[in-house]
Amino acid sequence: MLCEEMGSEHKSLLFYTEVRWLSRGKVLARLFELRSEVHQFLLNQNMPELGQHFEDNSWIAKLAYMADIFDHLNELNRKMQGPNENLLTCSDKLQGFKNKLELWQNELSNNSLETFQRVHNTIIENRQLIIDLAQSHLTTLENKFDYYFHSIKSEEYDWIRNPFATNAKKSVDAFSLKFKEEFIELSNDGTLKLHFGEVPLDVFWISVKNEYPQISKQASSILIPFSTTYSCEQSFSTLVLIQNDKRSCLKNLDQELRVALSNIEPNIKY
């Protein structure tokens, strides 16, 4: 009711849950957007000890920074989701984000907060304090990324990304003679070159397993393993749709979930 009276864009706050992997950033962003309404609500509820946080300019700036950095992390998460993501594509995106962390630290060194739009548009009394805190946090974040996500030498897998590229031949030097022979034959196959540009990477390498078994097996061992929890998240979202308040009597959902997640269309005769 208070949000409606104040003409707010949003009518309520969001709640955080560990299961919803993007909710943490959304909760922070919504709290920042409704900071005036929350402040007024806390005062109306006689909670001045909590309401005083929203009167603290530095606290608001910290909240804005956290909302901004989680926006960037959420964007990275979203880019790494999807059925066609693999170790190589996810590694590229992680490396790109780590490089952006370095760029953002350089921008902060030049007293620029342009990357963090909420902070940039917030009136800050002690700007240097926020810059120092952001630099310290980004350094910690970069160290954590290095610890949890080890960089791979992506050039070693150029032959998987595009076996028809001019630099792909160098990436197979460490393999056996039989492997190199198969690779030479494949890389000079004009028909497969056309096919390569028409299908996803994993589909291409599986399609050549009969003609080029060794090279297909090696490529599949890199592309098949799950690189993210996308499949698990997709299963959870599908389960929520299946078991709703109108179908609460369903108990054994294994078969329903299998059909919902399968890419194979059922052959049902009406």
Secondary structure by P-SEA (a helix, b strand, c coil): cccccccccccbbbbbbccccaaaaaaaaaaaaaaaaaaaaaaaaccaaaaaaaacaaaaaaaaaaaaaaaaaaaaaaaaccccccaaaaaaaaaaaaaaaaaaaaaaaaccccccccccccccccaaaaaaaaaaaaaaaaaaaaaaccccccccccccccccccccccccccccaaaaaaaaaaaacaaaaaaaacccaaaaaaaaccccaaaaaaaaaaccccccaaaaaaaaaaaaaaccccccccccaaaaaaaaaccccccccc
